[in-house]
Amino acid sequence: MKQKKNDITIIGGGVVGSLLALILGLNGFKVSIIDQQKKEKLFSNIYNVKSYALNEGSCRLLNVLKIWDIVKKDTQPISKIILQQGSSISSIQPFELIFTNGKKNDYIFNMIEEIYLKKAILEKIDKCSNIEYLYSSNIIEQKIDNFSSTIVLENGLIINSDLVVGSDGYPSSSAKEAKIKHFNYNYNQSSIVGIFKHEIPHDNEAVQIFLPSGPLAILPLPGNRSSFVWTMENNDAKRRFNLNDLLFLKELNTVFQNKRGKIELEYKKNMFPISLALSKKVTKEKFVIIGDTSHKIHPIAGQGLNLGIRDVATLAEVLIFSRRLGEDIGSKSVLDRYSKWRNLDTLTVVFMTDFANKIFSNNNYLMKFSSGIVFKLLNNSNIIKKYLMKEASGLSGDIPKLLKGENI
């Protein structure tokens, strides 16, 4: 069997794990990424219909890594967000909460399709000699204790490292093997996601409609195109997902009140189950989890990736500074710094997204009417709206250097 030694092994090759590998590799760490997927699958539109709303902090990090210049042409700024409520798919209440950018050329979020972001990150990784990306690789053994960490792959390769990072999503094989448990809550919801083309321009406007069974988000993309995330109860989701494209789009346009005119699916839609998962701890000796492996949240506010990128920026800063000080990067004392730094922000986002889903997506007429009144009051309070915008930007609290746009 072939053996190798590196500094860090990252299990999972998604956006979060790949970004961490790139930052660490550019700062002198020897990194291996273990990904079960084939390389060609990562660049297929059939499998990559997700889109992300990047906040200002995430965009600053990408700028530091010189990725923003690569992807900027494929991004779509959001300058206006409209939140609405609906008592049914054909009855949208008049209450709206509207967020707009404060200055010209100052945007709330930047939308990007997953495939373009992945491509740009992997292009940078391919040019970094400190990073080894192992595609189509399956782990058959994961041995981690207080003194060492060893990963054995199906092809016989044995990787020894100072630290293993679990970034393989949820449910996570790496976290399970490390005996890290999660708090779980099943929303009994699924999200149908995809991209559609439309005849009426979106004018940089994002819309989220809170329906009794879950929210519908319509998010602008470059050109006359938009991404949709339609969350609903499982039975409704299965029924709608199995409709042919014509009938599905008819129902979608009914909810959206035909605001984009004629619409047409660009690729096949996809469907994902929705649940809440929060790990009871994020570190063990020689092992740490990040992104969805640590916290899987409701997509109601589109903050999942931004939360994961904050994990990446924080962990990278902790590890880089600890290495400069000559510390053991896999030690409990080093990893505890990361855990303490991230705890409050993670818990806040998990609570707020869960609360928003339960408050706004329900059949209680009185609660929906009351929340509609709250919408109206918030629209008249610039102070509260500015606070909410600052929170959404990812720039509040004690943030790591990369989110400030600074090198570590």
N, C-alpha and C positions, 0 to 999 in steps of 0.2 A: 504493500500500500504506500502511496506517495503522501508525504507529510509536508506541511508548510507552516511557518510562524508569521503572524502579522500583529498589528496593534489592535485592530478592531474588526469584528465580523458583524455585518448587518444582515439579519434575516428578513427578507422582504424587499422587493425592488420597486415599490410604488414611488410616487412623487416625494413623499416624506423621507423614506429611507434613502433614496437616491440623492436628494438634496443634502442630507447629513453626510453621506459618503463624499460628495464633492467638496463640501466645506472642509472636512477633515483632511481629505487627500491634498487639497491645495495648501494646507497648513502642515504638511510633512508627515501625516499619519499614513501607515500602510493599512489599507482597508480592503476587505473582501465583501462583496454583496452576493448573497445567495437568493436566487429568484427561480421559482418553479416554472415560470412562463417561458415560452419560446420567444426569441427576440422579435421574430416577424409578427407575433401576436400583439406586441406592444405598439405596433405602428399600423394596426388595422382599424379602420373606422367602424367595422362591424362590432368590435369589442370596446371601442372608446367613444361612447356617445355622451359621456359626462362633460359638463362644463363647470368652471369654478369662478366665483366672484372674489378676486384678489383685493384685499384691503391695502391701505397705504403702507403699512408695516411690511407686508409680504412683498409688495412691489419694490420697496427699498432694498430688501434682502436680495432680490433677483438682480437689482441694479448693481449692487456691490459685486456679485458673482459674474457680472457682465452677461447675464442671460436676458435681461430686460430688452437690450438692444436687438436681440435675436427675435424675441417673440412679440415685440411691440406692434409690428405690422399685422399680427393675427389677433390682437386684443380689441375689445370694444368697451370704451368708457361708459359708465352709468352716471348720468348727471341728475336723474330724478327717479325717486322710488315712490310708488303709490301703493298703500296698503288699504284693502277693502274687505268688507265682510259680506257673506252671502248666507241666506237662510236655506237656499237650495241651489242647484246648479243653474237654475234659470231665474233666480231672484236675488240680485245683488243690492244690498242696502246702500243708501245714499251717503253713509258715514265714510269718510276717507281720512287717512293720515298721510301727508305728503312731505317727503324729505327732498331737498334740492341742494346742489352744491352752492357754497357761499360766494365763490369767486369764479370769474371767467377762466376756463381751462383748468379748473380744479374739480376733480371727479370724486364721487363717493366710492365706487369700486371700479375695477377693470375686469371684464369678463374674458375668459380664455378657455378654449376647448382643451380637454385633457391631452389629446394626442400631440398638440403643438408644444405644450409645456414639457411633456415627457421627452419629445424629440430633442428639444433644446438642452435639457439637462443631460441627456445621454451623449449628445455631441461633446459637451464639456468633459464628461467622465471619460470618454474614449481618448481624449487628449491628455489625460492626467495619468502619468506612469505609476503613481502611488495606489491606483484603484484597479482592482480586478473584479470584473462583473461576470458572475457565473450564472449563465442562463440555463434553463432546463435542468435545474439541479434540485434534487430531493434529499432531505436530511433523513438519515436512518438512525442517528444517535446524537444526543445532545447531553454532554456531561459538563456540568458547571458546579464548582464548589468554591470554598474560600481561597483556594490556592491556584486554581487553573480553570481554563475553559477549553473544551474540545468539541468540535463539530465534525461528525463523520458523514460524508456524502455517499449516495448510492453508487457512484462511480469509483468508490474506494479512496477518494481524497480525504485526508485528515487535516483539519485546520485548527491550530492552537493559537489563541489570542489573549490579549490582556483584558478585553471587554467584549461581550456579546450584546448587541442591541436588537430587541424584538420589534420589528416594524411590519409584521405580516398580517395586519388587519385584525378583524374580529369576526368569528372566534379565532383565537391565535394558538397555533400548535406550540410555538416557542414559549409563550406565557404558561400554557398548560403544563408543559414539560418542566418549567421552572417552579411549578406549584404556586403560581400567582393567581389568586381568585378574583372574580369580578362580582360587583353588584349588577343584577340584570333586571330589566323591566321590558316586557313585550307590549308594544303599543297596539298590536293587532292591526297594523297598517303596513302598506307597501307603497313604494314610489315608482311610478312609471316615468321614465326619463327619455328624452330624445331631442332632436333638433328639427325645426320646421322652417320652410321658406314662406314668405308672405308678401302680398302685393303693396300693403300700406307701410311706409317707413316707421320704425319704432322711435325715432328721435331720441335715442340714448335713454329711453325710459324703461324701467323695470316695474313690473306689477306683481303683487302678491295678494291673492284672494283667499280669505279664511272661510272655508266651507265646513259644514257640520262634521263631515267624516275626515277632514284634513285640508291642508292648504294647497293651492295651486300657484306656482311661481312661473312667470314668463320673463325671461331674462335676455336682453339684447345681445346679438353677436354681430360681427362685421357683415355689412351688406343688409339686404332685406331678409334677415335670418334671425331666429330666436331659439333659445334653449328653453325647454319646459321641464318642470319637476312637479308632477301631479301626485300628491300623497292622499291616500284614502284607505278605508277599511279593506282588509284582505279580500273579502268576497267581491266587493265592488271592483277592486284592482284586477282580480283574475278575470272577471267578466269583461271589463273594458280592454284589458291587454289582449284578450282573445278575439276582439272585434277586428274585422278587416279595417284597413287604413281609412277608407272613406267614412265608415260609421264612427270610428274612433275620433277622427278629426272633426266630425260634425258635433259630437258631444263636447269636445274640447272648445270648439268655437262658440258653442252655446254658453258655456261658463264664461268665456272671455268676451262675450257680447260682440263678437265679430270685429273687434277693434283693429285687427291687422288685415281685414279683408279675407280673400281666398288664401288658404294655407295648404301646404303640401309637405309631407315628411321627407326629410333629406336622406336619412338612413333608417334602418330598422330601429324601432323603439326597444327599450329594455326595461326590466322591472327588478327592484331590489326590496327585500324585507326591511322594515324599520324597527329598531329597538334601541333601548338605552343600555349602555354597558359602561361601567366605571370601575377600574381596577382598585382593589383595596390597598394596594401599594404598587409603586412603579419601579422599585429597585430591589435587587438582592446583590450580594457580593458577586462581582464580575458580570452582572446582568442588569439591563435596564430596558423598559418598554416605552415607546413613543407613539404619537399619532393615534389612529383608531384602535391600535392594540391596547392603548391605555384608556381611551375615552371615546366611545362611539355615541354620537349625539344625534338628535332629531335634525333633519335637514331644513327645518322651518326658517332658519335665519341664514342658511348658507355659509355657516362659519366653521364647518368641520376641517377643511384644509387649512384655513388661517390659524386655527388652534394648533394643528399639527406642525405648521411652520414655526410657530412660537416655541413649541417643544424643541424643534431642530436648532433654532438660533440660541436657545438657552443652554441646551446640552453641549453644543459645539463650544460655546464660550467657556463653560465650566471645564470641559476636557482640555481645551487648548491652554488655558491658564494653569491648570493643574500640572500639565506636562512641562510647562516652562518652569514650574517650581520644583520639578523633579519628583512629583508625587506619583503614586500608583493610581492610574486612571480608573482601574476597576475596583478600588477600595470603597468600603462603606462610607467613609468620611467624605470622599469626593462625590459619590453618587447622591448622598444625602443633601448636598448643596443644591443639586439639580431638583430633587424632589421638593424641597422646601420652597424653592424659587417658583415652581410651577403650580403648587397646590391651590392657592387662592384663585388664580385666574381660571384654572380648569374647573374648579367647583362652581365658580360664578357663571361660566358659560353653560355648563351642564344644567344648572338650576334654571337659568333664564330661558333656555330653549325648551326645557320640559314644561315649565310654567306657561310659556306662551302657547304651546300646543294644547295644553289642557284648558286654558282660559278661552282661547279664540276658536278652537275647533270642537264644538259641542252643539247639542240640540236644545240647550236651555235658552229659551227666548229672552228671559229677563237678563241672563248673563250676557248674551250677545247684544242686547239693546244697551246695557250698561257700558260694555266695552266700546260700543259705537260712540257713546257720549264721551268716553275717555279719549277716543280718537279726536273728536272735535275740540276738546279742551287742550290736548297736546299740540294740535295745529296752531293754537294761539299762544303757545309758550315756546319762544325761541331759545330760552335758557335750557329747558329740558331737552329740546331737540338737539341743541349743540352738544349737550352732555352725551346723549345717545350716539350721536355721530362720532364723537371722540372715542367712545368705547368700541364702536364698530371698526374704527380705523386701525385698531391694534397698537395704538401709541399711548395708551394710558397706563399708569402704574410704573413699576420698576421693570423697564424693558431692556433686553440685551442689545449690544452694540449694532448687530447686523440689522435689526429692525429700525434703528436710528439712521441707517445708511452709512455706518462706519465699519471699517475693517477691525477685526479682533486683534 
